[in-house]
Amino acid sequence: MNARPHLLKTFTRAALLVGVICAPLLAVQNVNAGTDTFIGEAPTMSSGAGLVLVVGLRRS
């Protein structure tokens, strides 16, 4: 029985798995985030209306 195709298949799967796991970690190192960089919306102050609604709904 020839074990080389099985070994090659296992090595290829392991290499792909390592690549999938390490790619995001390597990409994060290249991100230059500062105080002026926002992902999504700029933060705004909340009025607290959500808390008032939750408390009001729980009491009714």
Kinemage of the C-alpha trace (Angstrom):
@kinemage 1
@onewidth
@group {chain A} dominant
@subgroup {mainchain}
@vectorlist {calphas} color= white
{ca met a 1} P 0.000 0.000 0.000
{ca asn a 2} L 1.347 3.397 -0.983
{ca ala a 3} L 1.000 5.977 1.821
{ca arg a 4} L 2.294 8.979 -0.154
{ca pro a 5} L -1.073 10.156 -1.588
{ca his a 6} L -2.657 9.930 1.862
{ca leu a 7} L 0.274 11.809 3.418
{ca leu a 8} L 0.141 14.478 0.713
{ca lys a 9} L -3.608 14.919 1.214
{ca thr a 10} L -3.162 15.241 4.988
{ca phe a 11} L -0.331 17.754 4.579
{ca thr a 12} L -2.411 19.826 2.142
{ca arg a 13} L -5.369 19.919 4.518
{ca ala a 14} L -3.130 20.911 7.422
{ca ala a 15} L -1.506 23.678 5.366
{ca leu a 16} L -4.910 25.051 4.331
{ca leu a 17} L -6.142 24.965 7.927
{ca val a 18} L -3.058 26.822 9.151
{ca gly a 19} L -3.509 29.376 6.362
{ca val a 20} L -7.162 29.963 7.219
{ca ile a 21} L -6.340 30.420 10.901
{ca cys a 22} L -3.269 32.614 10.431
{ca ala a 23} L -4.534 34.895 7.636
{ca pro a 24} L -6.737 37.094 9.884
{ca leu a 25} L -4.005 37.291 12.509
{ca leu a 26} L -1.489 38.485 9.939
{ca ala a 27} L -3.990 40.957 8.463
{ca val a 28} L -4.620 42.560 11.869
{ca gln a 29} L -0.951 43.488 12.145
{ca asn a 30} L -1.286 45.661 9.034
{ca val a 31} L -4.204 47.723 10.362
{ca asn a 32} L -3.224 51.181 11.538
{ca ala a 33} L -6.076 52.274 13.771
{ca gly a 34} L -5.958 55.538 15.609
{ca thr a 35} L -8.321 57.848 17.408
{ca asp a 36} L -9.505 59.354 14.122
{ca thr a 37} L -10.376 55.985 12.546
{ca phe a 38} L -13.898 54.648 13.033
{ca ile a 39} L -15.307 51.383 11.786
{ca gly a 40} L -18.991 52.019 11.246
{ca glu a 41} L -20.716 55.076 12.670
{ca ala a 42} L -19.095 57.728 14.791
{ca pro a 43} L -19.948 57.255 18.460
{ca thr a 44} L -22.770 59.472 19.699
{ca met a 45} L -24.149 60.087 23.143
{ca ser a 46} L -27.203 58.024 23.988
{ca ser a 47} L -30.327 59.741 25.292
{ca gly a 48} L -31.190 56.782 27.558
{ca ala a 49} L -34.574 56.239 25.914
{ca gly a 50} L -33.886 52.522 25.500
{ca leu a 51} L -33.458 52.057 29.240
{ca val a 52} L -36.666 53.957 29.921
{ca leu a 53} L -38.553 51.747 27.460
{ca val a 54} L -37.184 48.518 28.943
{ca val a 55} L -38.072 49.549 32.494
{ca gly a 56} L -41.511 50.728 31.408
{ca leu a 57} L -42.253 47.470 29.588
{ca arg a 58} L -41.140 45.345 32.524
{ca arg a 59} L -43.487 47.185 34.881
{ca ser a 60} L -46.564 46.786 32.687
